[in-house]
Amino acid sequence: MPELPEVEVVRRGLERWVSGRVVSDVQVLHPRAVRRHVAGGTDFGDRLAGHRIGLAQRRGKYLWLPLADSAQSVLAHLGMSGQLLVQPHDAADEKHLRIRVRFDDTQGTELRFVDQRTFGGLSLHDNTPDGLPDVIAHIARDPLDDAFDDDAFHVALRRRRTTIKRALLDQSLISGVGNIYADEALWRAKLHYERPTGTLTRPRTAELLAHVRDVMHAALAVGGTSFDSLYVNVNGESGYFDRSLDAYGRENEPCRRCGTPIRRRPWMNRSSYFCPRCQRPPRVAS
């Protein structure tokens, strides 16, 4: 599933190629793609037609297109394989094209939602006073948000009484950090994924947040992480950060710091990658 850097790459593409345009027509080609819009595909299209798309927005992994002349937004759920592509009108339809959005202008391009596994989709929601789609109002700010409160995050960490990787993936505590970037930030901070949050000092939390931000900025610089052809930006291009990963996906490869083979452990139906020497496991109380 795409994480913050991948979603931000898509947001930037939508801001450039879609924001400010007026919707003329919407074709829903698969009902599952609008299943979160309970009124159905026809209603979804009718409600969008004639509206101007505002500035593309993101919080954590969540991406939405506000309607500039309405108090509603189109929320995009990318799921495991969803793609928002800007394509010329005459480009051949993708095999898994689910929704087509055309615009009332002469740019000659349209927005397509393509989703091989049909876990994602688009839906229309009322906005909160803060401008968020109401269904994601509970999502915390992400670490790249200028309004993210580092001190409040540290206090919440100490109170949560959990382990550090669980906390990093808790979207009500900090949004946008997924499995890949959690492993990368923890490797950089030399923290084991099972380290109790109650043991982190304020300077240690600040150091970890700095690494989270650094790894996300590094991923953004090269277009995100693409392990297969399913994640692409709006122009269909893949990111290249997977070539720079220090921990994730590098089982049995030497740690770039100390040379110890990277290990992988099952973790919450996923995997955690870490260096057993640089990231010592916490001591178990006897």
Steps between C-alpha positions, in 0.01 A plus 500: 500500500638847415632703791530876551777571244321304227168674572670841508652432158150430366359808677759722334410358162129560559574855615680566174270323254151490659454778758301795364323301227122465472352150479284443194429128520572198719481138387497231770604178328506271805258529797763398757698810417227715659378257766582752774264744327188322614268678255678328210689587186235705322449721805877537540536622143198731515626665819845566352393633160530876472722546805848648499777294660689683774858459614587130551549422870663227708520398863723201565408236244161657428450701182204712400380751241285773656228651285586869482136607481361255755553382859576148376805307385582195292700263720733260318563158652798360312488166683755245389514585131304818429645750252384851410627565149472808279474373144425647155142447386615276217727277713389137505301404808697316766394141563385582852349843438224556758407872483550765232467873576486744209535877525336801337810646334733455204799340675426167337559290812279311743540352846480120526474282806660163425492220757602142426391354834191721548577569868509876441251752370366854499224639722340838569482631857404811695791704633570579864557867599873426457446397139548124546256242365297410810589130483869574565456769766656266759829465308797666671724750327802356324864583580542712186208722604621839627239478777625162630573538875820313590459554874141377498608194306765418761249534784253278315773242436583479870133459591417242232687214670571309181803425283658755273413348163137451601493865601649615169229312311217634720327749268322666793841585650708584192380452143676403182764265641458146371696179530779590258586843634457389862770235450723752322464767769554250782816371330633853469414571866652165613176408675353149513141481382388348835652780709235614755385856436515575871880472490552776243640826630402829342835528311461140376151576371628813328778299338254237377268765352796655322580164343134446401503836324838443338404165353172640367671800342756266342220285358315804368814615320498189283125455460425255780548126526379262228544126549285416197313673220190568711627819662558785256448876496234672288720470192553127547859528625636287784704620796852381572545522877494118528857514365605704807332301778728415792287242681168415338517209257872437566481172694845333526670796330773677700403797714640812336637613839653191659483220243277272710236321287160671513232282654130473428239405759124447458316792657122565508439313171792692347876492535752703696853541368778600739868466580544275805821681595406865441142456625529299818174342621369634832587307811227279638430567865570192713 
